[in-house]
Amino acid sequence: MMRNAGWLLAVLSLTVIASLLLALASGSVELKAQELWAIIARQGESLHQTVVWEIRLPRALSAFATGGLLALGGALMQVLLRNPLADPYILGVSGGASAAALVVMMLGLAGFWLPIAAFAGALLSLLLVFGLAHGRGGWTPTRLLLTGVVVAAGWGALISLLLAISPQGALRGMLFWLMGDLGYAHSPWLGLGVLALGLAASLPLARDLNVLARGEMLAGSLGIAVGRLRYQVFFLASLLTAAAVTLAGSVGFVGLVVPHMLRLVGAHDHRVLLPASVLLGGTLLIVADTGARTVIAPAQLPVGVITALLGVPLFLFLLNRGSERLLATIR
């Protein structure tokens, strides 16, 4: 198993490199392989170097960070809630971030204030769900799930109100952000840092997550502190999601589909599933963002539109091919 895991991670690492090269070469200024190699060697035309190093590379790395954060958050959320339809947004984190970001856009304070507001909104939603779901007897996956759905519905109503009263000039930018747009991701380093820390924090939990996926009673009988583990996974997944939303808005389906794709090729062990989710999620979003900015160039699409167009048929295909195995892995 570990030998196969090594091959899987090696192949996924190569796909990350290939997708990055594709993203750097594609766009309004098409670059051939030798031109791209010259730019990587810090040679070639200054215009091409500016396009690659200052525009395309930061955006591609932001896409990798966002995809990795969402896929890692999705894998954690699915085992926490023991629900195959759980994704990083299911607890309303995206709704809180979106509402706060839209308020900032309406006030004309986008730019520096946008990621701060989005992250503050995500944390507010996180505290709301945690406080409301906890109740007197602690929270269960079912109570957490239902509370998250209700809080998300509340944020959805507020977002609709904000869109209805927003000025026409700000409406297009607000809609793009809601659909997921990497045009606002000016620097990838914070996202990459959170992704590295999130993966480093989640890997030590992988063995316990393997047992938790088989049932809380079994995990408790084997000496695992189930309550503490659930708190750790809940906060970790929520903070990963908040960081992803802060970078690129609401990008759907990455956190839902990627862990299932890996489980269906045999990556059930969370020691493999978690880093593999980061690599595959990052690759998927780099490719999707490259398509979003080249398909109808010079105009651009929100990357969330591309992930939805890819994610819906892909998830239905995976469900049809391996629904029983898919459901059994996280029950």
ZIGI-V871514 format. One record per backbone hydrogen bond with DSSP energy under -0.5 kcal/mol. NH is the residue of the N-H (numbers start at 1). CO is the residue of the C=O. E is the energy in kcal/mol with one decimal. If there is no record, write none. Layout:
BEGIN
nh=NH co=CO e=E
nh=NH co=CO e=E
END
This chain:
BEGIN
nh=5 co=1 e=-2.5
nh=6 co=2 e=-2.1
nh=7 co=3 e=-1.9
nh=8 co=4 e=-2.6
nh=9 co=5 e=-2.7
nh=10 co=6 e=-2.2
nh=11 co=7 e=-2.8
nh=12 co=8 e=-2.5
nh=13 co=9 e=-2.1
nh=14 co=10 e=-2.0
nh=15 co=11 e=-1.9
nh=16 co=12 e=-1.8
nh=17 co=13 e=-1.9
nh=18 co=14 e=-2.6
nh=19 co=15 e=-2.5
nh=20 co=16 e=-2.2
nh=21 co=17 e=-2.3
nh=22 co=18 e=-2.3
nh=23 co=19 e=-2.4
nh=24 co=20 e=-2.3
nh=25 co=21 e=-1.9
nh=26 co=22 e=-1.5
nh=30 co=28 e=-0.7
nh=31 co=25 e=-2.0
nh=36 co=32 e=-2.7
nh=37 co=33 e=-2.5
nh=38 co=34 e=-2.0
nh=39 co=35 e=-2.0
nh=40 co=36 e=-2.4
nh=41 co=37 e=-1.7
nh=42 co=39 e=-1.9
nh=43 co=38 e=-3.2
nh=49 co=45 e=-2.0
nh=50 co=46 e=-2.4
nh=51 co=47 e=-2.5
nh=52 co=48 e=-2.5
nh=53 co=49 e=-2.8
nh=54 co=50 e=-1.9
nh=55 co=50 e=-0.6
nh=55 co=51 e=-0.8
nh=56 co=51 e=-2.7
nh=57 co=52 e=-2.8
nh=59 co=55 e=-1.5
nh=60 co=56 e=-2.8
nh=61 co=57 e=-2.7
nh=62 co=58 e=-2.0
nh=63 co=59 e=-2.3
nh=64 co=60 e=-2.3
nh=65 co=61 e=-2.6
nh=66 co=62 e=-2.7
nh=67 co=63 e=-2.8
nh=68 co=64 e=-2.7
nh=69 co=65 e=-2.6
nh=70 co=66 e=-2.5
nh=71 co=67 e=-2.5
nh=72 co=68 e=-2.5
nh=73 co=69 e=-2.6
nh=74 co=70 e=-2.5
nh=75 co=71 e=-2.3
nh=76 co=72 e=-2.1
nh=77 co=73 e=-2.6
nh=78 co=74 e=-2.4
nh=79 co=75 e=-1.4
nh=80 co=76 e=-2.2
nh=81 co=77 e=-2.6
nh=82 co=78 e=-0.9
nh=83 co=78 e=-1.1
nh=86 co=83 e=-1.7
nh=90 co=87 e=-1.9
nh=92 co=89 e=-1.9
nh=96 co=92 e=-2.0
nh=97 co=93 e=-2.1
nh=98 co=94 e=-2.7
nh=99 co=95 e=-2.5
nh=100 co=96 e=-2.0
nh=101 co=97 e=-2.3
nh=102 co=98 e=-2.6
nh=103 co=99 e=-1.9
nh=104 co=100 e=-1.8
nh=105 co=101 e=-2.2
nh=106 co=102 e=-2.6
nh=107 co=103 e=-1.6
nh=108 co=105 e=-1.4
nh=109 co=104 e=-2.6
nh=112 co=110 e=-0.6
nh=113 co=109 e=-0.7
nh=115 co=111 e=-0.8
nh=116 co=112 e=-0.7
nh=117 co=113 e=-2.8
nh=118 co=114 e=-2.6
nh=119 co=115 e=-2.4
nh=120 co=116 e=-2.4
nh=121 co=117 e=-2.7
nh=122 co=118 e=-2.2
nh=123 co=119 e=-2.3
nh=124 co=120 e=-2.4
nh=125 co=121 e=-2.2
nh=126 co=122 e=-2.3
nh=127 co=123 e=-2.5
nh=128 co=124 e=-2.3
nh=129 co=125 e=-2.7
nh=130 co=126 e=-2.4
nh=131 co=127 e=-2.8
nh=132 co=128 e=-2.8
nh=133 co=129 e=-2.5
nh=134 co=130 e=-1.4
nh=135 co=131 e=-0.9
nh=144 co=140 e=-2.7
nh=145 co=141 e=-2.4
nh=146 co=142 e=-2.5
nh=147 co=143 e=-2.4
nh=148 co=144 e=-2.3
nh=149 co=145 e=-2.2
nh=150 co=146 e=-2.2
nh=151 co=147 e=-2.7
nh=152 co=148 e=-2.5
nh=153 co=149 e=-2.0
nh=154 co=150 e=-2.1
nh=155 co=151 e=-2.4
nh=156 co=152 e=-2.2
nh=157 co=153 e=-1.9
nh=158 co=154 e=-2.0
nh=159 co=155 e=-2.6
nh=160 co=156 e=-2.2
nh=161 co=157 e=-2.0
nh=162 co=158 e=-2.5
nh=163 co=159 e=-2.4
nh=164 co=160 e=-2.0
nh=165 co=161 e=-1.6
nh=166 co=162 e=-0.6
nh=170 co=167 e=-1.1
nh=171 co=167 e=-0.9
nh=171 co=168 e=-0.6
nh=172 co=168 e=-0.7
nh=174 co=170 e=-1.9
nh=175 co=171 e=-2.5
nh=176 co=172 e=-2.4
nh=177 co=173 e=-2.2
nh=178 co=174 e=-2.2
nh=179 co=175 e=-1.8
nh=180 co=176 e=-0.5
nh=180 co=177 e=-1.0
nh=181 co=248 e=-1.9
nh=184 co=181 e=-0.8
nh=185 co=182 e=-1.3
nh=186 co=184 e=-1.3
nh=192 co=188 e=-2.7
nh=193 co=189 e=-2.3
nh=194 co=190 e=-2.5
nh=195 co=191 e=-2.4
nh=196 co=192 e=-2.5
nh=197 co=193 e=-2.5
nh=198 co=194 e=-2.9
nh=199 co=195 e=-2.5
nh=200 co=196 e=-2.3
nh=201 co=197 e=-2.2
nh=202 co=198 e=-1.9
nh=203 co=199 e=-2.1
nh=204 co=200 e=-0.6
nh=205 co=202 e=-1.3
nh=206 co=203 e=-1.8
nh=209 co=205 e=-2.4
nh=210 co=206 e=-2.1
nh=211 co=207 e=-1.4
nh=212 co=208 e=-2.8
nh=213 co=209 e=-2.2
nh=214 co=211 e=-1.5
nh=215 co=212 e=-1.7
nh=219 co=215 e=-2.1
nh=220 co=216 e=-2.8
nh=221 co=217 e=-2.4
nh=222 co=218 e=-1.3
nh=223 co=220 e=-1.5
nh=224 co=219 e=-2.3
nh=226 co=224 e=-1.7
nh=229 co=225 e=-2.4
nh=230 co=226 e=-2.6
nh=231 co=227 e=-2.0
nh=232 co=228 e=-2.3
nh=233 co=229 e=-2.5
nh=234 co=230 e=-2.7
nh=235 co=231 e=-2.4
nh=236 co=232 e=-2.3
nh=237 co=233 e=-2.8
nh=238 co=234 e=-2.1
nh=239 co=235 e=-2.4
nh=240 co=236 e=-2.2
nh=241 co=237 e=-2.2
nh=242 co=238 e=-2.5
nh=243 co=239 e=-2.2
nh=244 co=240 e=-2.0
nh=245 co=241 e=-2.7
nh=246 co=242 e=-2.2
nh=247 co=243 e=-1.5
nh=248 co=244 e=-2.2
nh=249 co=245 e=-2.5
nh=250 co=177 e=-1.1
nh=251 co=249 e=-1.0
nh=252 co=250 e=-0.7
nh=257 co=253 e=-2.7
nh=258 co=254 e=-1.9
nh=260 co=256 e=-0.6
nh=261 co=257 e=-2.4
nh=262 co=258 e=-1.9
nh=263 co=259 e=-2.2
nh=264 co=260 e=-2.3
nh=265 co=261 e=-0.6
nh=265 co=262 e=-0.8
nh=266 co=263 e=-1.7
nh=267 co=262 e=-2.6
nh=268 co=266 e=-1.8
nh=272 co=269 e=-1.8
nh=273 co=269 e=-3.3
nh=274 co=270 e=-1.8
nh=276 co=272 e=-2.3
nh=277 co=273 e=-2.4
nh=278 co=274 e=-1.6
nh=279 co=275 e=-2.0
nh=280 co=276 e=-2.9
nh=281 co=277 e=-2.8
nh=282 co=278 e=-2.2
nh=283 co=279 e=-2.2
nh=284 co=280 e=-2.7
nh=285 co=281 e=-2.0
nh=286 co=282 e=-2.0
nh=287 co=283 e=-2.4
nh=288 co=284 e=-2.3
nh=289 co=285 e=-2.6
nh=290 co=286 e=-2.2
nh=291 co=287 e=-2.2
nh=292 co=288 e=-2.3
nh=293 co=289 e=-1.7
nh=294 co=290 e=-0.5
nh=294 co=291 e=-0.9
nh=295 co=291 e=-2.6
nh=297 co=294 e=-1.1
nh=299 co=296 e=-1.5
nh=301 co=292 e=-2.7
nh=303 co=180 e=-0.6
nh=304 co=180 e=-1.7
nh=305 co=302 e=-1.5
nh=306 co=302 e=-1.0
nh=307 co=303 e=-2.3
nh=308 co=304 e=-1.8
nh=309 co=305 e=-2.4
nh=310 co=306 e=-2.2
nh=311 co=307 e=-3.1
nh=312 co=308 e=-2.3
nh=313 co=309 e=-0.6
nh=314 co=310 e=-1.6
nh=315 co=311 e=-2.8
nh=316 co=312 e=-2.1
nh=317 co=313 e=-2.3
nh=318 co=314 e=-2.6
nh=319 co=315 e=-2.6
nh=320 co=316 e=-2.1
nh=321 co=317 e=-2.6
nh=322 co=318 e=-2.4
nh=323 co=319 e=-0.9
nh=326 co=322 e=-3.1
nh=327 co=323 e=-2.5
nh=328 co=324 e=-2.4
nh=329 co=325 e=-1.5
nh=330 co=327 e=-0.9
nh=331 co=328 e=-0.9
END
